[in-house]
Amino acid sequence: MLIYTLKRLLLAALVAVTVSFVTFMLLRFSGDPAIALAGADATPEEIEFVRVKYGLDRPIVIQYADWARRAFDGDFGVSPYFNQPVQNIIAGRLGVTMTLGACAMIFAICLAVPMGVLAAIRPNTWIDRIALTVSVIGQAMPSFFFGLILIIVFGVMLRMLPISGSSSWKHFILPAIALGYYATPAIMRLTRSGMLEVLASDYIRTARAKGLRAGSVLFKHSLRNAIIPVVSLLAVQFGFMLGGSLVIETIFAINGVGFLGYESIARADLPMVQAIVLLVSMFYVVLTFFSDLLNAFLDPRIRVK
């Protein structure tokens, strides 16, 4: 297990360095950062002043090395719009986004996994068809459109839940549903296909022939093996949720990192955009790393690969 962990840790570090470099380069190649920071109406002298102030006149490799070194130390520079350290602003809003992502993931798991299990136990029945219908709707409907429907129905028409802000737990219900429902189809389909494969295997038939209880066969022997690929998917989906929170937080006026990213893009706040993109990317890397370790714990065969 130790060797497997070290290999995955080295791979995660290499991916993190590659992602940080690609992120830095893409933002640089999307346009002249000096013009974006100085403003469209800035004079050439003002643009040149900004270029020198932020070190944009240096070679691109030197810029990346300096930015990566400071980012590794937790220093992402100063936001030209807020005139505050970027890391302080993000830290103040990260808790809201993490809470929203956790609530959305809990909703997706509680909805998708039981649906996938029931659909696998009763294939080609009305239960299976309902589960597949919910999956297709979730796959086809954009999260922002679903969020607007929730606002109209539960916020405007029924007045049951608040539609903006994040001051109480009630404010997270609608955005968590809108964000989590988008991840439900993939989780449900993978759970269903994994359960169908496991339930048709020889060792499950043997367990049933030995007279083991149905609950023990279903949860201890079947679901444990079928859930292994779902664990990796959950890590990826949670990363998607953190990235997709930009849209949901904007719709529901939630003052998190996603809404901060939207504001930063609109205001051409380059240091803030760089930090947010890197942060979300690093979440993907870290979540994937821990999902690999969890899979190896659940299935010892993975460790020898």
C-alpha positions as CSV (number, residue, x, y, z in Angstrom):
1,M,0.0,0.0,0.0
2,L,2.9,2.4,0.8
3,I,4.5,1.9,-2.7
4,Y,1.1,2.4,-4.4
5,T,0.6,5.6,-2.3
6,L,4.0,7.0,-3.3
7,K,3.4,6.2,-6.9
8,R,0.0,8.0,-6.9
9,L,1.5,10.9,-5.0
10,L,4.3,11.4,-7.5
11,L,1.7,11.2,-10.3
12,A,-0.5,13.7,-8.6
13,A,2.5,16.1,-8.2
14,L,3.3,15.8,-11.9
15,V,-0.3,16.5,-12.9
16,A,-0.4,19.5,-10.5
17,V,2.7,21.1,-12.1
18,T,1.4,20.4,-15.6
19,V,-2.1,21.9,-14.7
20,S,-0.5,25.0,-13.2
21,F,1.7,25.6,-16.2
22,V,-1.2,25.1,-18.7
23,T,-3.5,27.4,-16.6
24,F,-0.8,30.1,-16.5
25,M,-0.2,29.9,-20.2
26,L,-3.8,29.8,-21.3
27,L,-4.6,33.0,-19.4
28,R,-1.5,34.7,-20.9
29,F,-2.4,33.6,-24.5
30,S,-6.0,34.7,-24.2
31,G,-5.0,38.3,-24.5
32,D,-2.5,40.9,-23.3
33,P,-2.7,40.8,-19.5
34,A,-1.4,44.4,-19.3
35,I,-4.2,45.7,-21.4
36,A,-6.8,43.7,-19.4
37,L,-5.4,45.1,-16.1
38,A,-5.0,48.7,-17.3
39,G,-8.4,48.8,-19.0
40,A,-9.5,49.2,-22.6
41,D,-9.2,53.0,-22.5
42,A,-5.7,53.1,-21.0
43,T,-3.0,55.0,-22.8
44,P,0.1,53.2,-24.1
45,E,2.1,54.8,-21.2
46,E,-0.4,53.4,-18.7
47,I,-0.3,50.0,-20.2
48,E,3.5,50.0,-20.1
49,F,3.4,51.1,-16.5
50,V,1.1,48.2,-15.6
51,R,3.3,45.8,-17.6
52,V,6.4,46.7,-15.6
53,K,4.5,46.9,-12.3
54,Y,3.3,43.3,-12.6
55,G,6.4,41.9,-14.2
56,L,4.7,41.2,-17.5
57,D,7.7,42.5,-19.5
58,R,9.8,39.6,-18.4
59,P,10.1,36.3,-20.3
60,I,7.1,34.1,-20.0
61,V,9.0,31.3,-18.4
62,I,10.4,33.6,-15.7
63,Q,6.9,34.9,-15.0
64,Y,5.6,31.4,-14.6
65,A,8.5,30.3,-12.3
66,D,8.0,33.4,-10.1
67,W,4.2,32.9,-10.0
68,A,4.5,29.2,-9.2
69,R,7.0,29.8,-6.4
70,R,4.8,32.4,-4.8
71,A,1.7,30.3,-5.3
72,F,3.4,27.3,-3.6
73,D,3.9,29.6,-0.6
74,G,0.3,30.6,-0.7
75,D,0.9,34.1,-2.2
76,F,-1.2,34.7,-5.3
77,G,-0.6,38.4,-5.5
78,V,-2.8,41.4,-4.9
79,S,-6.2,41.9,-6.6
80,P,-6.1,45.1,-8.6
81,Y,-9.9,45.5,-8.1
82,F,-10.2,44.7,-4.4
83,N,-6.7,46.0,-3.6
84,Q,-6.3,43.1,-1.1
85,P,-4.3,39.9,-1.2
86,V,-6.0,37.3,-3.4
87,Q,-5.6,34.5,-0.9
88,N,-7.4,36.4,1.8
89,I,-10.4,37.1,-0.4
90,I,-10.7,33.5,-1.6
91,A,-10.3,32.2,1.9
92,G,-13.2,34.3,3.0
93,R,-15.5,32.8,0.4
94,L,-14.2,29.3,0.1
95,G,-16.3,28.0,3.0
96,V,-19.5,29.0,1.2
97,T,-18.5,27.1,-2.0
98,M,-17.4,24.0,-0.1
99,T,-20.6,23.9,1.8
100,L,-22.6,24.2,-1.4
101,G,-20.5,21.5,-3.0
102,A,-20.9,19.2,-0.1
103,C,-24.6,19.6,0.1
104,A,-24.9,19.0,-3.6
105,M,-22.8,15.9,-3.4
106,I,-24.9,14.5,-0.5
107,F,-28.1,15.2,-2.5
108,A,-26.6,13.5,-5.6
109,I,-25.4,10.4,-3.7
110,C,-28.7,10.0,-1.7
111,L,-30.7,10.2,-4.9
112,A,-28.5,8.4,-7.5
113,V,-27.1,5.4,-5.5
114,P,-30.5,4.1,-4.2
115,M,-32.0,4.6,-7.7
116,G,-29.1,2.7,-9.3
117,V,-29.4,-0.1,-6.9
118,L,-33.2,-0.4,-7.3
119,A,-32.9,-0.2,-11.0
120,A,-30.4,-3.1,-11.0
121,I,-32.4,-5.2,-8.7
122,R,-35.5,-4.7,-10.8
123,P,-34.2,-4.4,-14.4
124,N,-36.7,-3.6,-17.2
125,T,-39.5,-2.8,-14.8
126,W,-41.3,0.5,-14.1
127,I,-38.7,1.2,-11.4
128,D,-35.9,0.9,-13.9
129,R,-37.7,3.1,-16.4
130,I,-38.4,5.8,-13.8
131,A,-34.7,5.8,-12.8
132,L,-33.6,6.0,-16.5
133,T,-36.1,8.8,-17.1
134,V,-34.8,10.8,-14.2
135,S,-31.2,10.2,-15.5
136,V,-32.1,11.3,-19.0
137,I,-33.8,14.5,-17.8
138,G,-30.8,15.4,-15.6
139,Q,-28.4,14.8,-18.4
140,A,-30.4,16.9,-20.9
141,M,-31.4,19.8,-18.7
142,P,-28.7,22.5,-18.0
143,S,-28.1,23.2,-14.3
144,F,-28.8,26.9,-14.8
145,F,-32.2,26.2,-16.4
146,F,-33.1,23.8,-13.6
147,G,-32.0,26.4,-11.1
148,L,-34.3,29.0,-12.6
149,I,-37.2,26.5,-12.5
150,L,-36.6,25.9,-8.8
151,I,-36.5,29.6,-8.1
152,I,-39.8,30.2,-9.9
153,V,-41.6,27.2,-8.4
154,F,-40.3,27.1,-4.8
155,G,-39.2,30.7,-4.4
156,V,-41.7,32.8,-6.3
157,M,-44.9,30.7,-6.6
158,L,-44.8,28.6,-3.4
159,R,-42.6,30.9,-1.3
160,M,-41.2,27.9,0.5
161,L,-37.5,28.6,0.3
162,P,-35.2,31.6,-0.1
163,I,-33.8,32.2,-3.6
164,S,-30.6,34.2,-2.8
165,G,-28.0,34.6,-0.2
166,S,-26.2,32.2,2.1
167,S,-27.1,33.3,5.6
168,S,-28.9,30.1,6.7
169,W,-29.1,26.4,5.8
170,K,-32.3,27.0,3.9
171,H,-30.4,29.2,1.4
172,F,-28.4,26.1,0.3
173,I,-31.3,23.8,-0.5
174,L,-32.3,25.0,-3.9
175,P,-28.8,25.6,-5.2
176,A,-27.6,22.3,-3.9
177,I,-30.5,20.5,-5.7
178,A,-29.8,22.4,-8.9
179,L,-26.0,21.6,-8.7
180,G,-26.4,18.0,-7.4
181,Y,-29.0,16.9,-9.9
182,Y,-26.6,17.5,-12.8
183,A,-24.3,14.8,-11.3
184,T,-27.1,12.4,-10.6
185,P,-27.3,10.7,-14.0
186,A,-23.7,9.6,-14.3
187,I,-23.6,8.3,-10.7
188,M,-26.9,6.5,-11.1
189,R,-26.0,4.8,-14.4
190,L,-22.6,3.7,-13.2
191,T,-24.1,2.3,-10.0
192,R,-26.8,0.5,-12.0
193,S,-24.3,-1.0,-14.5
194,G,-21.9,-2.0,-11.8
195,M,-24.7,-3.7,-9.7
196,L,-26.0,-5.6,-12.8
197,E,-22.5,-6.9,-13.5
198,V,-21.9,-7.9,-9.9
199,L,-25.3,-9.5,-9.4
200,A,-24.7,-11.7,-12.4
201,S,-21.3,-12.9,-11.2
202,D,-20.6,-16.5,-10.0
203,Y,-19.7,-15.6,-6.4
204,I,-23.1,-13.8,-5.9
205,R,-24.9,-16.9,-7.1
206,T,-22.7,-19.0,-4.7
207,A,-23.6,-16.7,-1.8
208,R,-27.3,-17.0,-2.6
209,A,-26.9,-20.8,-2.9
210,K,-25.4,-20.9,0.6
211,G,-28.5,-19.3,2.0
212,L,-27.1,-15.9,2.9
213,R,-29.6,-13.3,3.7
214,A,-30.7,-11.0,0.8
215,G,-29.5,-7.9,2.6
216,S,-26.1,-9.4,3.2
217,V,-25.7,-10.4,-0.4
218,L,-26.9,-7.0,-1.6
219,F,-24.9,-4.7,0.6
220,K,-21.9,-6.7,1.8
221,H,-21.0,-8.6,-1.3
222,S,-22.7,-6.8,-4.2
223,L,-22.7,-3.0,-3.5
224,R,-19.2,-3.0,-2.0
225,N,-17.7,-4.2,-5.3
226,A,-20.1,-2.3,-7.5
227,I,-19.4,1.0,-5.7
228,I,-15.6,1.0,-6.5
229,P,-15.8,2.7,-9.9
230,V,-18.4,5.1,-8.4
231,V,-15.9,6.3,-5.9
232,S,-13.6,7.6,-8.6
233,L,-16.6,9.2,-10.4
234,L,-17.7,11.0,-7.2
235,A,-14.3,12.6,-6.9
236,V,-14.5,13.9,-10.5
237,Q,-18.1,15.0,-10.0
238,F,-17.3,16.9,-6.9
239,G,-14.6,18.7,-8.8
240,F,-17.2,19.5,-11.5
241,M,-19.5,20.8,-8.8
242,L,-16.9,23.2,-7.5
243,G,-16.2,24.4,-11.1
244,G,-19.9,24.6,-12.0
245,S,-20.7,26.6,-8.8
246,L,-19.8,29.7,-10.8
247,V,-23.1,29.4,-12.7
248,I,-25.2,28.3,-9.7
249,E,-23.7,30.9,-7.3
250,T,-24.4,33.6,-9.9
251,I,-28.0,32.6,-10.3
252,F,-28.7,32.3,-6.6
253,A,-26.5,35.3,-5.7
254,I,-24.4,33.2,-3.3
255,N,-21.2,35.0,-2.4
256,G,-18.8,32.1,-2.9
257,V,-15.7,31.4,-4.9
258,G,-17.8,30.7,-8.0
259,F,-19.5,34.1,-7.9
260,L,-16.1,35.6,-7.2
261,G,-14.7,34.0,-10.3
262,Y,-17.6,35.5,-12.4
263,E,-16.9,39.0,-10.9
264,S,-13.2,38.6,-11.5
265,I,-13.6,37.7,-15.2
266,A,-16.0,40.6,-15.7
267,R,-13.5,43.0,-14.1
268,A,-10.4,41.5,-15.8
269,D,-8.9,40.7,-12.4
270,L,-6.1,38.5,-13.7
271,P,-4.5,37.5,-10.4
272,M,-7.9,36.5,-9.0
273,V,-8.8,34.5,-12.1
274,Q,-5.5,32.7,-12.1
275,A,-5.8,31.8,-8.4
276,I,-9.4,30.5,-8.7
277,V,-8.7,28.4,-11.8
278,L,-5.6,26.9,-10.1
279,L,-7.6,26.2,-6.9
280,V,-10.4,24.4,-8.8
281,S,-7.8,22.4,-10.8
282,M,-5.9,21.4,-7.6
283,F,-9.2,20.2,-6.1
284,Y,-9.5,17.8,-9.1
285,V,-6.0,16.5,-8.5
286,V,-6.3,16.1,-4.7
287,L,-9.8,14.4,-5.0
288,T,-8.5,12.0,-7.7
289,F,-5.5,11.1,-5.5
290,F,-7.7,10.3,-2.5
291,S,-10.2,8.4,-4.6
292,D,-7.4,6.2,-5.9
293,L,-6.3,5.5,-2.3
294,L,-9.9,4.7,-1.3
295,N,-10.3,2.3,-4.3
296,A,-7.1,0.6,-3.3
297,F,-8.4,0.1,0.2
298,L,-11.7,-1.3,-1.0
299,D,-10.1,-3.5,-3.6
300,P,-6.6,-4.8,-2.7
301,R,-6.1,-6.0,-6.3
302,I,-5.6,-2.4,-7.4
303,R,-2.5,-2.1,-5.3
304,V,-0.5,-4.6,-7.4
305,K,-1.1,-2.8,-10.7
